[in-house]
Amino acid sequence: MKQNMQPSEEHLLSLKVMRLTRPTLSSPNPVTCDGKDLLGNLLNEALQKEANAVQGAETLATGQFLLLPQSPVNIYLGETFSSLISVYSESGQPVNNISLKVDLQTSSQRLPLSSNPPLAEMNSDENINVVIHHEVKEIGTHILVCEVTYNNTMGLQTSFRKFFKIQVLKPLDVKTKFYNAENDDVYLEAQVQNITSGPICLEKIALDASNLFNVTSLNFVPGSSGEESVFGRTTILQPNTTCQFLYCLTPDPKLSSDLKMLSGATNIGKLDIVWRSNLGERGRLQTSQLQRMGPNYGDARLTLVELPNFVVLEEPFTFRCKLTNNCDRTLDLVVSLDESEGLTWCGISGRKMESLPPHSHMDMEFKAIPLQPGLKSISGIRLVDASLKRTYNYDDIGQVFVVI
């Protein structure tokens, strides 16, 4: 912590503020060489004699001694800031009615951290020690304000303040991508990057979904006992490395029946991340509300209901679709079938369909013949609105694999 201001006059009491941090492991710098090199085993023997090297694992850069902090330690968002604040008397004169007040000033608010009841008297070489703990929830500059109030030897109330600057850094960089599936599911890809100066262990990555969706984590090995993570027993991120997580969000059944409400469901939820650094120091970070771009279903939505995975070359196959009217008027549509690569349609193109009332749906069945082997896409379905002369095109609604 950096002190911003000193008291302008001498006081009977002094104040010290000390950051409480855990030590780190002192690790050797492994510099080795091959025994056939000019230096022979000289570097290897020197490494084995290092006092802080672990015997038998000298080249792993794992230390066996604890090292106290040699410089100010960074504070990261989500970590718990701990500090020892000490008020002591070195004047040799008794001081009465001593009180200590500690506040934390951020860019948006001022938080009271400690306010002890007044101490009746303090003699020489006595002190008041206060330990504070605060989970940091904002990035940027924080000011620790320590105010000491007391009565001097003449009975007059005197006070002084000290200000300490604390810089809070961002520990993780989280990037998200959304994918809207045809069946109304939403897939969330979260990329978590460690931007701290040391390795961290991700203890928990969970998606707290909104009440409009049910979330399923796809970060576990299917069928594994105890839900084994795809990353192994522990997920360790070295500095500047990234790990990807995937989640599937299924709309609530009540939401799926209302496409207008489903299209407006843009709030996905929040990512809750818990990690540990150094010697098990815990940090917790929660993202802001994640937003996706709502899908545009249009007036007429055609979705695939049933389609075989494999079909035989030059043998007809059928598939079913569901047509939904999303608008507030009745749709009078004409079905037109255009030829697509490797497929030909069995049916009448240009036939008029039954009228579809507002916010209702109907099933449609199509038949096609594959003319080429391989993976083929279902395309070429056109629906023409007779009243507005508007055409709705549906391409790549599904794929089939044509076998001989």
N, C-alpha and C positions, 0 to 999 in steps of 0.2 A: 504494500500500500504506500502511496505517495502522500506525504503531508503537504497540505496547501497553505496553511496559515499558522504562525506561531503567536502566542499571546504577546501583546505589546508591552506588558508590564510584568514585573516579578510578582509571583504569588507564593503563598505559604505551602501550596500543594502542587504536585507534579502529576502528569498524566502520561501513561504509555499505552499504546495500542499494538498488539502483536497478533499476527495472523496464525491460526492453528492449522497446520498441514501435516500430512503423514510423510514419512521419509520415503526415499526411493532405493531400489537395489543398485548398489555400485557394481558395475559390470566392467570386465577387462576389454581391451581392444584386441581382438584376435588377429594377429599378423603371423602367418605361418609360411612355410616353404616346403618343397619336396626334399627328401633326404639326399637325392642325387644332385641337387643344386650346389652352387659354390659355397653357400653358407652352411650346408649340411643341416644338422638338427639344432643349430644355434638358436634360431627364433622359436622353435618348438619348445626347447628346454627353458627359454626365458619366459614363455607363456605359462608353462607349468609351475614356475616359481612365483607367479603373480599371487599376491596375498589374497586378493578378492576373487580368484578363479575357483570354480568348482572342480574338484579333483575328478578326472575321468571325463569331464565335459567342458574342457577349457575353450574349445572352439565355438561353443554355443552362445557365447556372450551372456551367460547367466551368472549374476553375482551372488555372493553369499554374505555380503556385508550391507548394512543399511547406511544410507548417506543422507545427512540432514540437508534441507534446502539451502543451496548456495546463493540463490538469487530470488527475486520476487516470483512467485508461482502464479501462472495464469488462472483466472477464475472463469469458468465456462457456464453458459446458460443452462439451468437445470440442476447445477450442483448446489451443495449446501455450504454457504459461507460461514465459517466459524472464526471467532476472534476472542482474545483475552484482553480485557480493558482493566487497567490497574491505576488506581489513584493512591498516591502515597505522600507522606510528609517527611521532608528532610530539613525543615527549618529549625527544629528543636523547640518550637512553640506549640502549645495546644490549640487545636482548631475545633470549632463547634458547629453543629447543625450542617453536616456535610451530606450532599445529595449528588447523584450522578444520573444523567439522562442521556440516552443514546438513541439517535434517529438515523434512518437511512433515506437520503434524498435521491430519487430517481428522476428521470425526465418527465414523468407523469404524476408522481405522487410522493408523499413523505410518510414513511412507515416508522412508527415507534417500535424500537427493539427492546429497550430496557428502561425502567424508571424505578429505582430502588427507594424505599422509604428513607428519610433523613437519618444519618447516624449522629447520635447525640454529641460524641466527642472523639477526637482522634489525636493521639499523642505522637511524639516523634518515633520514626521507624515503623509506624503502623500503616496498614494499607487496606484498601477496598478492592476486591477482585470480582469482576463480573464477566461471565462467559456468555456470549450470544451465538445463536445459530439462526440462519435465515436462508431459505431456499430462493435462489436468484431466479427471477421470472422475466427479466427484461434485459435486452442487450444495450450496451453503451456504457457511458460514464455514470457511476454511482458515487455519491458523497456520503461518507460516514461522519455524522455530526455528533461530537461528544461535548457535553456541557457539564461543567462542575460548578456547584454553588455551595458556598460555606460562609460562616461568620468569622471575621478576623479577630484579633486580640482586642480590638476596641468595640466589638459587638456589631460592627457594620456588615451587612450582607454583601458579599463579593462573588463574582462569577467570572468564568472565562470559558472560551470554546476552542476546540481544535477540529480542523476539518481534514479528512483523509480521503484521497481519491482512489476509487476502485474501478478498474476497467474490466467489464464483462464481455467476453468473446463468445462467438458462435461455435459450438462444438461439432455440429453435424450439418451437412448440406443435404436436404431432402428434396428430391425431384419426383414428380408423379406424372403418370400418363394414364389416360382412360380409354377403354375400348368398349363400344356399345355392340353387344352381340345381337344376332337376329332374333333370338328368343327372349329379348328384353333384359337379359343379364348384363351386368356391368363388370368389366375386369379392370382392376386397379393394379398398376405396376409402380412400385415405390423403390426408388434408388437412394440408398443411404450411404453417404460418403463421410469418412472420418477426416475432419479438417483440423484436428488438434495436433499437438507436437509429439504425441506418444500413442502407443496402441491402446485400444479399448476393447472390452468384451461386451457384446450386445446380449443383454440378459432377457429382454422382452421386446418384441415388435408386434403390436396388436392394433387392429383397426376397430375403433369404436364407431360402429356404423349408426346412421340416423335411423329413426323408427320406421322409415319407409322401406328399408332394405334388411335382408338377412344375410350376414356375411359368413363366408367359408374361406378359411386360410388354405392356400395351396402350397404351403412351404414345408409340408411334412411328407415323409415317404409313405405311399399308400400301403395299407395293410400292416404297417410296423406296429409292434407292441409299444405302448406308451407314447405314441405319436413322435417318432424319431424325426428330427429336423433334417432337411435335405443338406444342410451345411455341417452336419455332424453334431457331436455332443456340445460343442461350444462354438460360438461365432465370434471370432477375433478379427478386428479390423485394424490393419496397420495404417499409419498416417497416409492420407491421400488415396486410400483404396476405397472401393465401392462394393456394396452388396445389394442385390436385387431381391425384392419380395413381391409376391403375387397374391391377390385376393379376388374372390368372386362374390359379387353382391347380387342376390336374387330379390326382385321386387316382392313386396308383400302381396298375397293373393288378391286383396281388395284393391291394391293399386294397379295390378295387371289388367283388371277389367275396365279401367278408366284410362284410355290412352292420353287424354288431355292432361290428366293429373300426372301420369307417368312421364310425359314429355316435360312437365314443369318441375319434376323431382330432380333438382340440380345439386342439392346438398347431400354429399355422400357420407361424411363423418370426419373423424379425427384420428390421426395416427398417434399412438401412445408408445414411446420409446424409453426403455430403461437400460442403462449401461453401467459398467463399472470400469474404473481406470486406476492406474497406479497400484496401490495395495488394497484394492477392493472398495475404493471410494465410489459411492453411488451417485448417479445423476439421472434425472428424469426430464424428458422433453415431450411436450404435446403440441402438435401442429395446430394451426388455425383450421377452421372449417374448410374441408376440401370441396371444391366446386367443379362440376363437369358441365360440358355443353349439352343442353337437353336435345335429344334426338328429334328430328323433324319427320314425322310420319306421313305428312301430306293428307289429302282428302281421302285417298283410297290406298290402303296398305295390304300388300300381298305377302303372306308369310308361308313358309314351307312347313307342312304337317307330317308328311310321311314320304320317304324317298329311299329306295333300296341302295345299298352300298355297291353291290356288284350286279351287273346286267350282262347278258349274253349278246354277242355281236349278231345283228340282223334279226333279233327277236324282240317283239314289242314289250314295253314295260310301262307301268302306270305309276303316277305319284299324285299326292293330294296336297292342296294348298287351302289356306283360309283367307278370304277377302273381307276386310273390315272397312266400314264407312265411318270415317272420323269427323265428317262435317255435319252441319245442321240441316242439310237438305237431302232429298232422295236422289240416289245416283241411278241413272239409266246408262248402262255401259254396253259397249260392243267389244267382243274378244277378237283380237287379231293375232295370228301366230306367224312369226317370221322365222325362216330357216336359220339354224345356227350350225357352226362347224361340227361335222361328225354326227349330227342328229337330224332326223326328219320327223315331222309331226304327223300323228294319226288323228284326224278330226277336221271339223269345218272351221275355217278361218273367216271372220267377219260376222259371226252369229251374235244376235242380240241376247243379252242376259235378262233375267228377271230383275225388276226394280228392287233396289237395296235401300231400306229405310234408314234414317239417320241413326248413327251410333249402334248399328247392328252388324252382323257378319253372316257369311254363308260359305259353305264348302265348295271347292271346285276340284274337278278331277281332270288330269291330262294324260295323254298316251303318246309315246314317242318310240322311234326305232333307231338304235345306234348303228351307224354306218362305218365307223372307224374304231379300232381298238385303242385302249389307253384311257387316261383320265379326261372326261368331257364335262363341260360346264353347261348347265341348263340356262338358256337365254332365249330371247326373242318373244316374250309374252308382252303383248300390248293391249291396254284397256283404253278405249276411246269414250270420253264423256259426250253423249249425243247432244246435250243441251248447251254446253259451253265449248264444244269442239276442242276439248283438251285431251291430250294423250298422256297416259301414264306408262312409262317404260320399266320393265322388270328384267334385268340381266344378271347373270351370275347368282341366281337364287339358290343354287345347290350344285353339287358335283356327283357324278357316278363314274365308276371304273368299269370299262367295257372289256370283257374277257372273250377269248375265242373258244 
